[in-house]
Amino acid sequence: MAEAVYLLCALTSLVCAVLLLRGYRASRTPLLFWSCLCFVGLAVNNVLLFVDLVIVPDYNLRVLRAATALTSLVLLIYDLVVAEAK
């Protein structure tokens, strides 16, 4: 059951990224672009979670998962702090 939740979370993050990209293409608002990149990273993070816990449970991908989550959130914070100040 947990495996399905991991995949559904990845799918949801990917759908959010696609919708944000469509919004960005229509309005060219930078916040939508950076939010899209954040959700792509979160989708990758969820896929890595599935791989880590289900496919190869013998390997520890915790550091890689944390790095993708951190990178995703840093992209969003960058836009909120730096890019919006311009």
C-alpha positions in Angstrom: 0.0 0.0 0.0 2.8 2.4 0.8 4.3 1.8 -2.6 1.1 3.1 -4.3 1.3 6.2 -2.1 4.9 7.0 -3.1 4.0 6.7 -6.8 0.8 8.8 -6.4 2.8 11.5 -4.7 5.3 11.5 -7.5 2.5 11.6 -10.1 0.8 14.5 -8.2 4.0 16.5 -8.1 4.6 15.9 -11.8 1.1 17.0 -12.6 1.5 20.2 -10.5 4.8 20.9 -12.4 3.1 20.5 -15.7 0.2 22.8 -14.7 2.7 25.4 -13.4 4.6 25.2 -16.6 1.4 25.8 -18.6 0.6 28.8 -16.5 4.1 30.1 -16.9 3.9 29.8 -20.7 0.7 31.7 -20.7 1.7 34.6 -18.4 5.5 34.5 -18.2 5.4 35.1 -14.5 8.8 34.0 -13.0 7.3 32.7 -9.8 5.4 30.0 -11.9 8.6 29.0 -13.6 10.6 28.5 -10.3 7.6 26.8 -8.7 7.5 24.4 -11.7 11.2 23.6 -11.2 10.6 23.0 -7.5 7.8 20.6 -8.2 9.9 18.7 -10.7 12.5 18.3 -8.1 9.9 17.1 -5.6 8.7 14.6 -8.1 12.2 13.3 -8.6 12.5 13.1 -4.8 9.3 11.0 -4.6 10.6 8.7 -7.3 13.9 8.3 -5.4 11.9 7.5 -2.3 10.1 4.7 -4.2 13.4 3.4 -5.6 15.1 3.6 -2.2 12.4 1.9 -0.1 10.9 -0.5 -2.7 13.2 -1.4 -5.5 16.6 -1.4 -3.9 16.0 -1.5 -0.1 19.6 -2.7 0.5 21.1 0.6 -0.7 20.7 3.9 1.2 19.7 6.7 -1.0 18.8 9.0 1.9 21.5 11.6 1.1 20.5 11.8 -2.6 16.8 12.2 -1.6 17.7 14.9 0.9 19.9 16.7 -1.8 17.0 16.7 -4.3 14.5 18.0 -1.7 16.9 20.7 -0.6 17.7 21.8 -4.2 14.0 22.0 -5.0 13.2 24.1 -2.0 16.3 26.3 -2.5 15.1 27.1 -6.1 11.7 28.2 -4.7 13.3 30.2 -1.9 15.7 31.8 -4.4 12.8 33.1 -6.4 10.8 34.3 -3.4 13.8 36.2 -1.9 16.1 37.2 -4.7 14.2 37.3 -8.0 11.0 38.9 -6.6 13.1 41.7 -5.0 14.3 42.9 -8.4 
